[in-house]
Amino acid sequence: MKMYNNKLWFGLFAILGSLGGCDCRPASGSLEATQLGDFMFGGLFPVHQSFKIVNTTSNPIQHLCEKFTVSRLIQSLAMIEAVEAINNSSMLNGLTLGYKIMDTCSDVTTALQHTDIFMDKNSGRTNSLFQAVIGEYHSEVSIAVARYLTMGYMPQISYGSTAGVLSDKTRFPTFKRTVPEDDHQAKAITKILRYHNWTWIGIIATDGDYGRYAADQLEAHANDQKIYVSFRVVLPDFLNDESLDLKLNETIKKIESTSKVQVIVSFAKSHHMSCLFEKLTPNASGRFWIAGDSWATSLNVLNNRPLNEVGKILGIIPSSGNSSHFIRYLDDLDLNPDSQSNNTILQYFIRGESNKSKTTNEIRETLKKAVCPSAVFSVGLAVRFVANAIKDICSRKTCHGGFDIQRSELNDALANTMLTIDNEKYSFNKSGDLDTGYDINIWEAALENNTESVNNVTLRTVAHYMINKDSMLFLNDQQRNPLTDFTRNVISQCSPSCSPGFRKVFSEDKPICCYECVKCPENTFSNQTDARECIECPKNFWSKENPTTCTPQKAVFLSWKDTYCITILVFACLGILLTLIVLLVFLVRRDTPVVLAAGGPISILILLSLLGTFTSAILFGGKPTSIQCQTGQVLFGLSFTLCVSCILVRYFKVLLAFQNESAVIRVMKKLFLPYWIIGICVLIQCIICGLWLWLKPPKASERSVIRSELIFQCDEGDGLFFGLMLAFISLLALVCFGFAFLGRKLPQCYNEEKCISISMLIYIISWVVFAPIYVNIVHMTKYKSGVQMVVMLFSAYGILICHFMPKCYIILLKSENNTREAFKRGIREFTRHFHRSSRVDQHRAGLDRPESAFTIDSGIENIINRVYSNPYPTGTISSFHLSIENLPHEVSVSGDSLYEFSVSSGSSAEMNEESQQQLTLSGSQKLLQRIKNNRTELKRTTSVPNF
């Protein structure tokens, strides 16, 4: 306890010595508050808002402080309350905090005089009794004080200086603050302006570091958001400046002359705004004011003038915490001026209020009304930061007082200190700033008998701006946004908003927010307010006389509801049904001669391919899609290629079977592989279609011939591949047509010359007629795909009717012609006709030798030589007929790949009669041996294969 008393006395002497050794005299009537402690804090508060220089006999130049401000008194009391709260706790383990709070009178010179006391330069010590300085409020003063304190590396924590330059740690390494810098305030205001579309504003600022920086930052952020400044007024920083009154009058005239500027942002000081509001004229009243944090809570600026005469006011202040503890402190505060001898600031206020005949309770209420929670919170936070830093240092070493702590230690500890208050964490960033955010308050007229109002005005928080998220959080009241209600009908724009259907036209000599509204031309639109350009209607939209929106073009395509499409669908479904019926008939009667003569399995392939062709026609109906178009084209190409190639191969087999034996024919028969030929043809078409799909596939396209209509069609993509696909099918069709011509003399039961010719002619003629119509006319209408569907159906029906309807007629209605005997009769008739023709040809050629009269078919040779293998591909009919003369009676030998072989005998007359008796001797060894032994003596007819 003795050591503690010694330190107190030593501190007192040090303070008195520093005061006595100072060459500069503080401002006249300078007020202060002092309390000794183990760790001393200096406090700088602008209790007076201005000063004037007077001459006296004792000192030619003296600063006289003016305009006492209760709100700054409250801030000084907040520092005292924070110090006392810490001293009354066990935070510092018995050590105490002290303070010396001094009034700077908002003057840099006075502040520096007080700072010289805190630095204690005249003591000759390397460290000072004071560990840190709390203050000042104004940025201009804090900048000067920070430069001075940097020389001694003494920590400084401001509770109100927000100028951005103070974040420069190279120039102000010991400066910190418990409020955000003004760049964040400018961002918050810009968001409010943009949210309400206020693009034409005015700015008022004081000629100081705070006012200039805040105005510059706001203008920069506003320009980024296309918000422009109509006027910017800079007021003298000092209230005693002779030009202030003139500048205020110019400001009023500027406001009056810019009636379109309804929103004015002010970074002036509270007393400047008080003077400005006193001079407001009716033409300058009623504006919407956005108050910077310098006067956002100074309700006294109205000077008892009604709020509705001034206009509406919205304030931006740093976020605050719980200030109830400070209210309790004011409730317990001793307001006896004689008991406040160590606090001449409070003493001066109490005596001044007492002279106005105010009671103690009235004085206390005056103090409570002047409480700004954010200001109280910022001051208390500054004290707690220093106290926690001291606690951290003293936890690592023994501390008996301020002289045991070096300033560099305290600076480092402050940078790493983190506080937790009401579950919120607070710490300085790398620039020494505290990013707490902002509260958005609106000034509202107070209700009657509201004892907490000032000038019948109260503050209401409506939103929060979060710095870390750069976003605004609006507080809703009963599902309504109070800020929206407050700003309703406030318009601040150089030009009125252009309604939808109009666009902005700018002038070169005017700001970009000043423009004319011009109606959008046809086929363009603007569906939003303030459109800079009219947007051209998309491909499937159009506009005529209503440019606010584009009307969807009427979708035109071959709809299934269209009569044309319904007709095609009916025929396509009928074709599928008929094909399925024919397929069923052929499967049930697959072992009958008609089905076998029609190709057997190959005829089944033809029918399946026709199903694909009919199906592909259906795919072109309805609203087309790219997948639908690609599937339809490729399915038709492959299915019809399979169909025509099967017809080609089947009829080629018939031609080979009925050709006279020769070396070429024998080679062709050996190389003839029908399924390989079919596969190669389909493979070629697959390659064409594959390249088509890979390089430039068919797709759904949109065309607009009439602006109000949009035609949906299938575009073939690359026309070259489309043409190659059709050309390849046409080539196969021409080959079939040629085979039909060569087989015109075949037996009636095998002769399909007319069927093939007609079906192939239908295909070729259809597509020849289709091409010019498809290319030149139909592509402009919805019937483009419809024409192709019709041609597909013609092609498929041509094959179905010509190839299969006659066979179905025989199978179902003429079953007597669907027997093996009927086919053999036809072959014998063809044989006799061919025999007569051959004799005539042999006679003309001079070939009368029996052994060379006719060519013997290889099938007959196989039968005679007991080689019973089929010389033709498996699954086909190979019938052989031989009339052998020079025997006791005429013998007919027939060999068939399906029916093995048979030998029939009878007289020549009987053999020529249809009712001849036939003896079938399967494997008759004697007869075959007799035929073989007399082979050279035999006179043979021709050998005719039945296909």
VENRAJO-V794574 format. One record per backbone hydrogen bond with DSSP energy under -0.5 kcal/mol. CO is the residue of the C=O (numbers start at 1). NH is the residue of the N-H. If there is no record, write none. Layout:
CO NH
CO NH
//
This chain:
1 5
2 6
3 7
4 8
5 9
6 10
7 11
8 12
9 13
10 14
11 15
12 16
13 17
14 18
15 19
16 20
17 21
19 22
27 30
28 65
31 103
32 344
32 345
33 101
35 99
38 402
39 98
40 131
40 132
41 100
42 134
43 45
43 102
45 47
45 104
45 105
47 69
50 66
52 54
52 64
54 62
59 56
62 54
62 64
63 28
63 65
64 52
66 49
66 50
67 49
68 70
69 73
70 74
71 75
72 76
73 77
74 78
75 79
76 80
77 81
78 82
79 83
80 84
81 85
82 86
83 87
84 88
86 89
90 93
92 95
96 39
98 41
99 35
100 43
101 33
102 45
102 104
104 107
107 111
108 112
109 113
110 114
111 115
112 116
113 117
114 117
114 118
115 119
116 120
116 121
118 130
120 123
121 124
129 40
131 155
132 42
133 135
133 157
134 44
136 160
136 161
138 142
139 143
140 144
141 145
142 146
143 147
144 148
145 149
146 150
147 151
148 151
148 152
149 152
149 153
149 154
150 153
155 133
156 176
157 135
158 178
160 162
162 182
163 166
164 167
165 168
167 169
168 171
168 172
172 175
174 156
176 158
179 434
181 184
181 185
182 186
183 187
184 188
185 189
186 190
187 191
188 192
189 193
190 194
191 195
192 196
193 198
194 197
197 199
199 228
200 263
201 230
201 231
202 265
203 233
204 267
205 235
206 208
208 212
209 213
210 214
211 215
212 216
213 217
214 218
215 219
216 220
217 221
218 222
219 223
220 224
221 225
222 225
222 227
223 226
228 201
228 230
231 203
233 205
233 235
235 207
238 241
241 244
243 247
244 248
245 249
246 250
247 251
248 252
249 253
250 254
251 255
252 256
253 257
254 258
255 258
257 259
258 261
260 262
262 288
263 202
264 290
265 204
266 292
267 206
269 273
270 274
271 275
272 276
273 277
274 278
275 279
276 279
277 280
281 284
281 285
282 285
287 289
287 312
288 264
289 291
289 314
290 266
291 316
292 295
292 296
294 270
295 298
297 299
298 301
299 302
300 303
302 305
306 309
306 310
307 311
309 286
310 287
312 289
313 443
314 291
315 317
315 441
317 439
323 327
324 328
325 329
326 330
327 331
328 332
329 333
330 333
333 335
335 337
336 339
337 340
338 341
340 343
342 34
343 347
344 348
345 349
346 350
347 351
348 352
349 353
350 354
351 355
353 356
353 358
354 357
359 363
360 364
361 365
362 366
363 367
364 368
365 369
366 370
368 371
371 373
372 376
373 377
374 378
375 379
376 380
377 381
378 382
379 383
380 384
381 385
382 386
383 387
384 388
385 389
386 390
387 391
388 392
389 393
390 394
391 395
393 396
393 397
401 404
402 405
404 406
406 410
407 411
408 412
409 413
410 414
411 415
412 416
413 416
414 417
417 428
419 426
421 424
424 421
426 419
429 432
432 177
433 429
433 435
434 436
437 319
438 465
439 317
439 441
440 462
440 463
441 315
442 444
442 460
444 458
447 450
449 451
450 453
454 457
456 446
457 454
458 444
460 442
462 475
463 440
464 466
464 473
465 438
465 467
466 470
466 471
471 466
472 474
473 464
474 476
475 482
476 478
477 480
480 477
480 482
481 485
482 486
483 487
485 488
487 490
489 491
492 199
492 200
498 530
499 502
501 520
503 518
505 516
507 510
511 514
513 495
513 515
514 507
516 505
516 518
518 503
521 524
523 537
525 535
526 501
528 531
531 504
535 525
538 541
540 553
542 551
543 523
546 549
547 526
551 542
554 556
554 710
555 557
556 712
557 559
558 622
559 562
562 566
563 567
564 568
565 569
566 570
567 571
568 572
569 573
570 574
571 575
572 576
573 577
574 578
575 579
576 580
577 581
578 582
579 583
580 584
581 585
582 586
583 587
584 588
585 589
587 590
589 592
592 596
593 597
594 598
595 600
596 599
599 602
600 603
600 604
601 605
602 606
603 607
604 608
605 609
606 610
607 611
608 612
609 613
610 614
611 615
612 616
613 617
614 618
615 619
617 620
618 621
625 629
626 630
627 631
628 632
629 633
630 634
631 635
632 636
633 637
634 638
635 639
636 640
637 641
638 642
639 643
640 644
641 645
642 646
643 647
644 648
645 649
646 650
647 651
648 652
649 653
650 654
651 655
652 656
653 657
654 658
656 659
657 945
662 666
663 667
664 668
665 669
666 670
667 671
668 672
671 673
673 677
674 678
675 679
676 680
677 681
678 682
679 683
680 684
681 685
682 686
683 687
684 688
685 689
686 690
687 691
688 692
689 693
690 694
691 695
692 696
693 697
696 718
699 715
701 713
703 705
703 711
706 709
708 554
710 556
710 712
711 703
711 713
713 701
713 715
715 699
716 718
717 719
718 722
719 723
720 724
721 725
722 726
723 727
724 728
725 729
726 730
727 731
728 732
729 733
730 734
731 735
732 736
733 737
734 738
735 739
736 740
737 741
738 742
739 743
741 744
743 746
747 750
747 751
750 752
752 756
753 757
754 758
755 759
756 760
757 761
758 762
759 763
760 764
761 765
762 766
763 767
764 768
765 769
766 770
767 771
768 772
769 773
770 774
771 775
772 776
772 777
773 777
773 778
777 780
778 781
781 784
783 787
784 788
785 789
786 790
787 791
788 792
789 793
790 794
791 795
792 796
793 797
794 798
795 799
796 800
797 801
798 802
799 803
799 804
800 804
800 805
801 805
801 806
804 808
805 809
806 810
807 811
808 812
809 813
809 814
810 814
814 817
815 818
819 823
820 824
821 825
822 826
823 827
824 828
825 829
826 830
827 831
828 832
829 833
830 834
831 835
832 836
833 837
834 838
835 839
836 840
837 841
838 842
839 843
840 844
841 845
842 846
842 847
843 846
846 848
849 852
850 853
855 857
855 943
857 860
857 861
858 862
859 863
860 864
861 865
862 867
863 866
866 868
873 876
876 878
878 897
880 895
882 884
882 893
883 885
883 941
884 891
890 906
891 884
891 893
892 894
892 904
893 882
894 902
895 880
896 900
900 896
902 894
903 921
904 892
907 911
908 912
909 913
910 913
913 916
918 920
919 921
920 922
921 924
923 925
924 928
925 929
926 930
927 931
928 932
929 933
930 934
932 935
934 937
934 938
935 938
938 940
939 885
942 944
943 945
945 947
//
